Amino acid sequence: MNNIMPYQNPVVEQRADPWVYKHSDGYYYMTASVPEYDRIELRRSETINGLGVAEPQVVWRKYATGPLSANIWAPEIHFIDQKWYINFAAARTTDTKEGLFDHRMFVLENETANPLEGEWIEKGQIKTKWESFALDATYFEHKGISYLVWPQKDPDIVGNSNLYIAELENPWTLKGEQVMIATPEYDWEKIGFLVNEGPAVIKRNGKIFISFSASATNHHYCMGILSADENSPLLDASSWHKKAEPLMTTNEQTGQYGPGHNSFTVSEDGEQDVLIYHARNYKEITGDPLYDPNRHTRAQVFTWDQDGFPVFGEPVPDKE
């Protein structure tokens, strides 16, 4: 099934951490990290492959100094209560301290029907329990309650980032305590760095799934999954279970390296689930992989197994 590919990969070149959302107006809206890490852009298309030729619109640019001045990472676009929101991460500096960047999470809001138009207003930083490295905030709603899931550095836990969940007061304000639901524990989550990041939520088959990415951003980057029963208390860490094996990893045969940081959408006819992710088509990287620009956005249909879990399959080869 996974080899039946309606999509021409790569969909968009040099766009990492891709977020694609299909709205009720029939358009796919996309945002992603640009190689310069200096701006947020949006594009839209009535087809997934059309995103590659859609005109990107810059909706926000980084500042010259301050907390919003460096390494603009992994924007996501969400439609909440008839308004558009973009979550993103930004830092004060490109320097690292003890191996960690200085990112915090921020939110933009737009009331215009088409988010490529109108004004994006800064709603400020999503404040969490600690002032520490935090990024990749994602949003979902379940049974009338809004939740945020994000990676963050706990100052008392070794490693780069664990995954947390909290209820939301509004799209930029947490309500109540944050709860850790995942920490790097398996070998495949600890190569180069101890990382759980890039969460994305999909609800199917009586379960809530959170995909995430692990390890360093080179060919070791890969995707795993957490699940919880849809009737379980989602703010209870024991409701969440991590699959011991990754769902998608580098595939030398198909020439796809470091698949990760995904989002979920549906096919044009609404009948199939589609995984949107980035990967490189080569293994050897000169210098820091973060500054190698060739993580391209890819799309592939995925299926579900008899237990109701997603089957991502192998990352399919690029089309000529």
C-alpha positions as a Markdown table, in Angstrom:
| # | Residue | x | y | z |
|---|---|---|---|---|
| 1 | Met | 0.0 | 0.0 | 0.0 |
| 2 | Asn | 2.8 | 2.4 | 0.9 |
| 3 | Asn | 4.3 | 2.0 | -2.5 |
| 4 | Ile | 1.2 | 3.4 | -4.2 |
| 5 | Met | 2.6 | 7.0 | -4.3 |
| 6 | Pro | 0.3 | 9.7 | -5.5 |
| 7 | Tyr | 3.0 | 12.2 | -4.4 |
| 8 | Gln | 6.1 | 13.3 | -6.2 |
| 9 | Asn | 8.9 | 13.6 | -3.7 |
| 10 | Pro | 10.4 | 15.8 | -2.7 |
| 11 | Val | 7.3 | 18.0 | -2.5 |
| 12 | Val | 9.2 | 21.1 | -1.5 |
| 13 | Glu | 13.0 | 21.3 | -1.5 |
| 14 | Gln | 15.0 | 22.8 | 1.4 |
| 15 | Arg | 12.1 | 23.0 | 3.8 |
| 16 | Ala | 12.6 | 21.1 | 7.0 |
| 17 | Asp | 10.2 | 20.4 | 9.9 |
| 18 | Pro | 7.3 | 20.7 | 7.5 |
| 19 | Trp | 3.8 | 21.4 | 8.8 |
| 20 | Val | 0.9 | 20.9 | 6.4 |
| 21 | Tyr | -2.7 | 21.4 | 7.4 |
| 22 | Lys | -5.8 | 20.9 | 5.2 |
| 23 | His | -8.4 | 23.4 | 6.0 |
| 24 | Ser | -12.2 | 23.4 | 5.5 |
| 25 | Asp | -11.8 | 25.8 | 2.6 |
| 26 | Gly | -10.1 | 22.9 | 0.6 |
| 27 | Tyr | -6.6 | 24.4 | 0.7 |
| 28 | Tyr | -3.5 | 22.8 | 2.2 |
| 29 | Tyr | -1.6 | 25.4 | 4.2 |
| 30 | Met | 2.1 | 24.8 | 4.7 |
| 31 | Thr | 4.9 | 26.3 | 6.8 |
| 32 | Ala | 8.3 | 24.9 | 7.6 |
| 33 | Ser | 11.9 | 25.9 | 8.7 |
| 34 | Val | 13.7 | 27.8 | 6.0 |
| 35 | Pro | 17.5 | 27.1 | 5.7 |
| 36 | Glu | 18.3 | 30.7 | 6.8 |
| 37 | Tyr | 16.2 | 30.3 | 10.0 |
| 38 | Asp | 15.3 | 34.0 | 9.7 |
| 39 | Arg | 11.6 | 34.1 | 8.8 |
| 40 | Ile | 8.3 | 32.3 | 8.7 |
| 41 | Glu | 6.6 | 31.8 | 5.4 |
| 42 | Leu | 3.2 | 30.3 | 4.4 |
| 43 | Arg | 2.0 | 28.8 | 1.2 |
| 44 | Arg | -1.2 | 27.2 | 0.1 |
| 45 | Ser | -2.4 | 24.9 | -2.6 |
| 46 | Glu | -5.4 | 22.7 | -3.4 |
| 47 | Thr | -3.0 | 19.8 | -3.8 |
| 48 | Ile | -0.1 | 18.5 | -1.8 |
| 49 | Asn | 2.2 | 18.4 | -4.8 |
| 50 | Gly | 1.1 | 21.9 | -5.7 |
| 51 | Leu | 2.7 | 23.2 | -2.5 |
| 52 | Gly | 6.1 | 22.9 | -4.2 |
| 53 | Val | 5.2 | 25.5 | -6.8 |
| 54 | Ala | 2.9 | 27.7 | -4.6 |
| 55 | Glu | 4.2 | 31.2 | -4.0 |
| 56 | Pro | 5.5 | 31.5 | -0.4 |
| 57 | Gln | 4.3 | 34.5 | 1.5 |
| 58 | Val | 6.6 | 35.8 | 4.3 |
| 59 | Val | 4.4 | 36.5 | 7.3 |
| 60 | Trp | 7.0 | 37.3 | 10.0 |
| 61 | Arg | 10.7 | 38.0 | 10.2 |
| 62 | Lys | 13.1 | 37.7 | 13.0 |
| 63 | Tyr | 14.3 | 40.7 | 15.0 |
| 64 | Ala | 17.9 | 42.1 | 14.9 |
| 65 | Thr | 18.4 | 41.4 | 18.7 |
| 66 | Gly | 16.5 | 40.0 | 21.6 |
| 67 | Pro | 14.7 | 36.7 | 22.2 |
| 68 | Leu | 13.2 | 36.6 | 18.7 |
| 69 | Ser | 16.5 | 37.2 | 16.8 |
| 70 | Ala | 18.0 | 33.8 | 16.0 |
| 71 | Asn | 17.3 | 30.3 | 14.7 |
| 72 | Ile | 13.6 | 30.6 | 13.9 |
| 73 | Trp | 12.6 | 26.9 | 13.9 |
| 74 | Ala | 9.7 | 24.6 | 13.1 |
| 75 | Pro | 6.7 | 26.9 | 12.7 |
| 76 | Glu | 3.3 | 25.2 | 12.8 |
| 77 | Ile | -0.1 | 26.6 | 11.7 |
| 78 | His | -3.3 | 25.8 | 13.5 |
| 79 | Phe | -6.9 | 27.0 | 13.2 |
| 80 | Ile | -8.4 | 27.5 | 16.6 |
| 81 | Asp | -11.8 | 29.1 | 17.5 |
| 82 | Gln | -12.0 | 30.8 | 14.0 |
| 83 | Lys | -8.5 | 32.3 | 14.2 |
| 84 | Trp | -5.2 | 31.2 | 12.8 |
| 85 | Tyr | -2.2 | 30.6 | 15.0 |
| 86 | Ile | 1.4 | 29.9 | 14.3 |
| 87 | Asn | 3.6 | 28.3 | 17.0 |
| 88 | Phe | 7.4 | 28.6 | 16.5 |
| 89 | Ala | 10.6 | 28.6 | 18.4 |
| 90 | Ala | 13.2 | 31.4 | 18.5 |
| 91 | Ala | 16.4 | 32.1 | 20.3 |
| 92 | Arg | 18.6 | 35.1 | 21.3 |
| 93 | Thr | 21.7 | 33.7 | 19.8 |
| 94 | Thr | 22.9 | 30.9 | 17.6 |
| 95 | Asp | 25.5 | 30.0 | 20.2 |
| 96 | Thr | 25.0 | 27.0 | 22.4 |
| 97 | Lys | 25.6 | 26.6 | 26.1 |
| 98 | Glu | 26.6 | 23.2 | 27.3 |
| 99 | Gly | 25.4 | 21.8 | 24.0 |
| 100 | Leu | 22.0 | 23.4 | 24.2 |
| 101 | Phe | 20.5 | 26.2 | 22.2 |
| 102 | Asp | 18.5 | 29.1 | 23.8 |
| 103 | His | 15.1 | 28.5 | 22.2 |
| 104 | Arg | 11.7 | 29.4 | 23.7 |
| 105 | Met | 8.3 | 29.0 | 22.2 |
| 106 | Phe | 6.2 | 31.8 | 20.8 |
| 107 | Val | 2.8 | 32.3 | 19.2 |
| 108 | Leu | 1.4 | 34.5 | 16.4 |
| 109 | Glu | -2.3 | 35.2 | 15.7 |
| 110 | Asn | -4.3 | 36.2 | 12.6 |
| 111 | Glu | -8.0 | 36.8 | 12.4 |
| 112 | Thr | -8.1 | 36.9 | 8.5 |
| 113 | Ala | -9.9 | 34.1 | 6.7 |
| 114 | Asn | -6.9 | 33.5 | 4.4 |
| 115 | Pro | -3.8 | 33.5 | 6.7 |
| 116 | Leu | -1.6 | 34.5 | 3.8 |
| 117 | Glu | -3.3 | 37.9 | 4.1 |
| 118 | Gly | -4.0 | 40.2 | 7.0 |
| 119 | Glu | -1.8 | 40.9 | 10.0 |
| 120 | Trp | 0.0 | 38.4 | 12.3 |
| 121 | Ile | 0.0 | 39.7 | 15.9 |
| 122 | Glu | 2.7 | 38.5 | 18.3 |
| 123 | Lys | 1.0 | 36.9 | 21.4 |
| 124 | Gly | 4.2 | 36.4 | 23.2 |
| 125 | Gln | 6.1 | 33.5 | 24.8 |
| 126 | Ile | 4.5 | 30.3 | 26.0 |
| 127 | Lys | 5.7 | 30.3 | 29.6 |
| 128 | Thr | 6.4 | 26.9 | 31.1 |
| 129 | Lys | 7.7 | 25.6 | 34.4 |
| 130 | Trp | 11.3 | 26.4 | 33.5 |
| 131 | Glu | 13.2 | 29.0 | 31.5 |
| 132 | Ser | 15.0 | 26.4 | 29.5 |
| 133 | Phe | 15.5 | 25.1 | 25.9 |
| 134 | Ala | 11.9 | 24.6 | 24.6 |
| 135 | Leu | 10.6 | 24.2 | 21.0 |
| 136 | Asp | 8.3 | 22.5 | 18.6 |
| 137 | Ala | 5.0 | 23.2 | 20.4 |
| 138 | Thr | 2.0 | 21.5 | 18.9 |
| 139 | Tyr | -1.7 | 21.8 | 19.7 |
| 140 | Phe | -4.6 | 19.4 | 19.8 |
| 141 | Glu | -8.1 | 19.4 | 21.1 |
| 142 | His | -9.9 | 16.4 | 22.7 |
| 143 | Lys | -13.3 | 16.2 | 24.3 |
| 144 | Gly | -13.5 | 20.0 | 24.4 |
| 145 | Ile | -10.2 | 20.5 | 26.1 |
| 146 | Ser | -7.2 | 22.1 | 24.4 |
| 147 | Tyr | -3.7 | 20.7 | 25.0 |
| 148 | Leu | -0.2 | 21.7 | 24.2 |
| 149 | Val | 2.6 | 19.1 | 23.6 |
| 150 | Trp | 6.2 | 20.2 | 23.4 |
| 151 | Pro | 9.8 | 19.2 | 23.9 |
| 152 | Gln | 11.8 | 20.9 | 26.7 |
| 153 | Lys | 15.0 | 20.6 | 28.7 |
| 154 | Asp | 14.4 | 19.7 | 32.3 |
| 155 | Pro | 17.4 | 21.1 | 34.2 |
| 156 | Asp | 17.5 | 18.0 | 36.4 |
| 157 | Ile | 17.4 | 15.4 | 33.6 |
| 158 | Val | 20.4 | 14.5 | 31.4 |
| 159 | Gly | 19.9 | 15.1 | 27.7 |
| 160 | Asn | 18.4 | 17.7 | 25.3 |
| 161 | Ser | 14.6 | 17.3 | 25.5 |
| 162 | Asn | 11.7 | 15.3 | 26.8 |
| 163 | Leu | 8.1 | 15.6 | 25.8 |
| 164 | Tyr | 5.5 | 17.4 | 28.0 |
| 165 | Ile | 1.8 | 17.9 | 27.9 |
| 166 | Ala | -0.4 | 20.6 | 29.5 |
| 167 | Glu | -3.8 | 21.9 | 29.3 |
| 168 | Leu | -4.2 | 25.4 | 27.6 |
| 169 | Glu | -6.0 | 28.4 | 28.9 |
| 170 | Asn | -5.6 | 29.9 | 25.4 |
| 171 | Pro | -3.3 | 29.1 | 22.5 |
| 172 | Trp | -0.3 | 30.9 | 24.1 |
| 173 | Thr | -1.0 | 30.2 | 27.9 |
| 174 | Leu | -0.7 | 27.0 | 29.8 |
| 175 | Lys | -3.3 | 26.1 | 32.4 |
| 176 | Gly | -2.1 | 24.0 | 35.3 |
| 177 | Glu | 0.9 | 21.7 | 35.6 |
| 178 | Gln | 2.9 | 20.3 | 32.8 |
| 179 | Val | 3.5 | 16.6 | 32.8 |
| 180 | Met | 6.4 | 14.7 | 31.2 |
| 181 | Ile | 5.1 | 11.9 | 28.9 |
| 182 | Ala | 8.3 | 10.8 | 27.2 |
| 183 | Thr | 12.1 | 10.9 | 27.7 |
| 184 | Pro | 14.7 | 9.3 | 25.5 |
| 185 | Glu | 15.2 | 5.7 | 26.8 |
| 186 | Tyr | 15.9 | 3.4 | 23.8 |
| 187 | Asp | 19.2 | 3.3 | 21.9 |
| 188 | Trp | 17.6 | 4.8 | 18.7 |
| 189 | Glu | 16.6 | 7.9 | 20.7 |
| 190 | Lys | 20.1 | 8.6 | 22.0 |
| 191 | Ile | 22.4 | 8.7 | 19.0 |
| 192 | Gly | 24.4 | 11.9 | 19.0 |
| 193 | Phe | 22.0 | 13.6 | 21.4 |
| 194 | Leu | 19.3 | 12.4 | 23.8 |
| 195 | Val | 16.3 | 13.9 | 22.0 |
| 196 | Asn | 12.5 | 13.5 | 21.9 |
| 197 | Glu | 11.2 | 16.4 | 19.8 |
| 198 | Gly | 8.9 | 17.4 | 16.9 |
| 199 | Pro | 5.6 | 16.0 | 18.3 |
| 200 | Ala | 2.5 | 15.7 | 16.0 |
| 201 | Val | -0.9 | 14.4 | 17.1 |
| 202 | Ile | -3.3 | 12.2 | 15.2 |
| 203 | Lys | -6.5 | 10.6 | 16.6 |
| 204 | Arg | -7.7 | 7.3 | 15.2 |
| 205 | Asn | -9.1 | 4.0 | 16.2 |
| 206 | Gly | -10.0 | 5.0 | 19.8 |
| 207 | Lys | -6.5 | 6.2 | 20.5 |
| 208 | Ile | -4.5 | 9.4 | 20.5 |
| 209 | Phe | -1.1 | 9.1 | 18.9 |
| 210 | Ile | 1.9 | 11.5 | 19.2 |
| 211 | Ser | 4.6 | 10.9 | 16.7 |
| 212 | Phe | 8.0 | 12.4 | 17.6 |
| 213 | Ser | 11.6 | 12.5 | 16.3 |
| 214 | Ala | 14.7 | 11.3 | 18.1 |
| 215 | Ser | 18.5 | 11.4 | 18.0 |
| 216 | Ala | 20.8 | 13.9 | 16.1 |
| 217 | Thr | 19.6 | 15.6 | 12.9 |
| 218 | Asn | 21.9 | 13.6 | 10.6 |
| 219 | His | 21.1 | 10.1 | 9.2 |
| 220 | His | 20.4 | 8.9 | 12.7 |
| 221 | Tyr | 17.2 | 11.1 | 13.0 |
| 222 | Cys | 14.1 | 8.9 | 13.1 |
| 223 | Met | 10.5 | 8.8 | 14.2 |
| 224 | Gly | 8.8 | 7.0 | 17.1 |
| 225 | Ile | 5.3 | 7.0 | 18.5 |
| 226 | Leu | 3.4 | 7.4 | 21.8 |
| 227 | Ser | -0.2 | 6.3 | 22.3 |
| 228 | Ala | -3.0 | 6.8 | 24.8 |
| 229 | Asp | -6.5 | 5.4 | 25.0 |
| 230 | Glu | -8.9 | 8.2 | 24.0 |
| 231 | Asn | -10.8 | 7.8 | 27.3 |
| 232 | Ser | -7.7 | 7.9 | 29.5 |
| 233 | Pro | -6.7 | 10.9 | 31.6 |
| 234 | Leu | -4.2 | 12.6 | 29.1 |
| 235 | Leu | -2.5 | 14.6 | 31.9 |
| 236 | Asp | -1.5 | 11.3 | 33.6 |
| 237 | Ala | 1.9 | 10.2 | 32.4 |
| 238 | Ser | 0.9 | 6.5 | 32.9 |
| 239 | Ser | -1.7 | 6.9 | 30.1 |
| 240 | Trp | 1.0 | 7.3 | 27.5 |
| 241 | His | 2.9 | 4.3 | 26.1 |
| 242 | Lys | 5.9 | 4.5 | 23.8 |
| 243 | Lys | 6.5 | 1.9 | 21.1 |
| 244 | Ala | 9.9 | 0.3 | 21.7 |
| 245 | Glu | 10.8 | 0.4 | 18.0 |
| 246 | Pro | 11.0 | 3.4 | 15.7 |
| 247 | Leu | 8.3 | 3.8 | 13.0 |
| 248 | Met | 10.5 | 5.3 | 10.3 |
| 249 | Thr | 14.3 | 5.3 | 9.9 |
| 250 | Thr | 17.0 | 6.0 | 7.3 |
| 251 | Asn | 16.7 | 3.7 | 4.3 |
| 252 | Glu | 19.9 | 3.3 | 2.2 |
| 253 | Gln | 18.0 | 1.4 | -0.5 |
| 254 | Thr | 15.5 | 4.2 | -1.2 |
| 255 | Gly | 18.2 | 6.9 | -0.6 |
| 256 | Gln | 16.4 | 8.6 | 2.2 |
| 257 | Tyr | 18.4 | 9.7 | 5.3 |
| 258 | Gly | 17.2 | 11.0 | 8.6 |
| 259 | Pro | 13.4 | 11.1 | 8.1 |
| 260 | Gly | 11.7 | 13.1 | 10.8 |
| 261 | His | 9.8 | 16.0 | 12.2 |
| 262 | Asn | 6.5 | 15.1 | 10.7 |
| 263 | Ser | 3.0 | 16.4 | 10.5 |
| 264 | Phe | -0.2 | 14.6 | 9.5 |
| 265 | Thr | -2.7 | 15.5 | 6.8 |
| 266 | Val | -5.2 | 13.7 | 4.5 |
| 267 | Ser | -5.2 | 13.0 | 0.8 |
| 268 | Glu | -7.0 | 15.3 | -1.6 |
| 269 | Asp | -10.1 | 13.1 | -1.6 |
| 270 | Gly | -10.0 | 12.8 | 2.2 |
| 271 | Glu | -9.8 | 9.0 | 2.0 |
| 272 | Gln | -6.1 | 8.4 | 3.0 |
| 273 | Asp | -3.9 | 9.5 | 5.8 |
| 274 | Val | -0.7 | 11.3 | 4.6 |
| 275 | Leu | 2.6 | 11.6 | 6.5 |
| 276 | Ile | 4.5 | 14.8 | 5.8 |
| 277 | Tyr | 8.1 | 14.7 | 6.9 |
| 278 | His | 11.6 | 15.8 | 5.9 |
| 279 | Ala | 14.6 | 13.8 | 4.9 |
| 280 | Arg | 17.9 | 14.2 | 3.0 |
| 281 | Asn | 18.8 | 12.2 | -0.1 |
| 282 | Tyr | 22.5 | 11.8 | 1.0 |
| 283 | Lys | 24.2 | 10.6 | 4.1 |
| 284 | Glu | 27.5 | 12.4 | 4.3 |
| 285 | Ile | 27.2 | 16.0 | 5.7 |
| 286 | Thr | 30.0 | 18.5 | 5.9 |
| 287 | Gly | 29.9 | 20.4 | 9.2 |
| 288 | Asp | 26.9 | 20.8 | 11.5 |
| 289 | Pro | 23.9 | 19.0 | 10.0 |
| 290 | Leu | 21.6 | 21.8 | 11.3 |
| 291 | Tyr | 23.2 | 24.1 | 8.7 |
| 292 | Asp | 23.0 | 21.7 | 5.8 |
| 293 | Pro | 20.0 | 23.1 | 3.9 |
| 294 | Asn | 18.9 | 19.9 | 2.1 |
| 295 | Arg | 16.3 | 18.5 | 4.3 |
| 296 | His | 13.4 | 18.4 | 1.8 |
| 297 | Thr | 9.7 | 18.1 | 2.5 |
| 298 | Arg | 8.2 | 14.7 | 1.6 |
| 299 | Ala | 4.7 | 13.2 | 1.6 |
| 300 | Gln | 3.6 | 9.6 | 1.7 |
| 301 | Val | 0.4 | 7.7 | 2.3 |
| 302 | Phe | 0.5 | 5.5 | 5.4 |
| 303 | Thr | -1.7 | 2.7 | 6.7 |
| 304 | Trp | -2.9 | 1.2 | 10.0 |
| 305 | Asp | -2.2 | -2.2 | 11.4 |
| 306 | Gln | -4.7 | -4.6 | 12.9 |
| 307 | Asp | -4.1 | -3.2 | 16.4 |
| 308 | Gly | -5.0 | 0.3 | 15.1 |
| 309 | Phe | -1.5 | 1.6 | 15.1 |
| 310 | Pro | 0.0 | 3.7 | 12.2 |
| 311 | Val | 2.4 | 1.9 | 9.8 |
| 312 | Phe | 4.6 | 4.6 | 8.2 |
| 313 | Gly | 6.5 | 2.1 | 6.1 |
| 314 | Glu | 9.9 | 2.8 | 4.5 |
| 315 | Pro | 10.6 | 6.4 | 3.3 |
| 316 | Val | 9.9 | 6.1 | -0.4 |
| 317 | Pro | 12.5 | 7.1 | -3.0 |
| 318 | Asp | 12.6 | 10.5 | -4.7 |
| 319 | Lys | 11.0 | 10.6 | -8.1 |
| 320 | Glu | 13.1 | 11.6 | -11.1 |
